[in-house]
Amino acid sequence: MKAALILIDVQNDYFENGKMELFKPVEASLKAKKVLQQFRAEDWPVIHVQHMSTREDATFFIPKTNGVEIHENVSPLKKEKVVVKHFPNSFRETDLLKALQEQNIKRLVICGMMTHMCVDATTRAAKDFGFDCIVIGDACATKNLEINGETVDAAEVQKSFLAALNYFYSRVMNAEEYLQN
């Protein structure tokens, strides 16, 4: 089954001193880098997804800032496609689906940020479009969330969203497990 690696929003604003720092983004990006290195070594398709905010009240991923740039740990090569998006779902109003269909891709290996938002939305949409999805859980990062005045720890957010995706929408694996297969 022909696979493509999708790296979602591994951008500077999610790292230390960024506008929306996540929990352990460096660790996640280094796991994603290992998967990326395998795809490059095998000359398999790699697609980087880059979020650019278009909302007037946006506080991060502002165009023409350092924060919107893809992090150096997974910087795209010139031959690798970069899909610019403006919504959590990487398929919405982008050419991602067309690019995957043109290459006859059937499986997506997904890494990125934020697990609870763009990784979740993109994985669910991908499954709805008929793709077989593998999410590399330790190559994803999230943050603490709040509901009804209560803080939900990032580690719990991560486990909860990955557990939900693992049921129907994808197989969740860690990077080492994926690379050994």
Buried (B, 14 or more C-beta within 10 A) or exposed (E): EEBBBBBBBBBBBBBEEBBBBBBBBBEBBBBBBBBBEBBBEEEBBBBBBBBBBEEEEBEBBBEEBEBBBBBEBBEBEEEBBEBBBBBBBBBBEBEBBEBBEEBEBEBBBBBBBBBBBBBBBBBBBBBEBEBBBBBBBBBBBBBEBEEEEEEBEBEEBBBBBBEBBBEEBBEBBEBEBBBEE
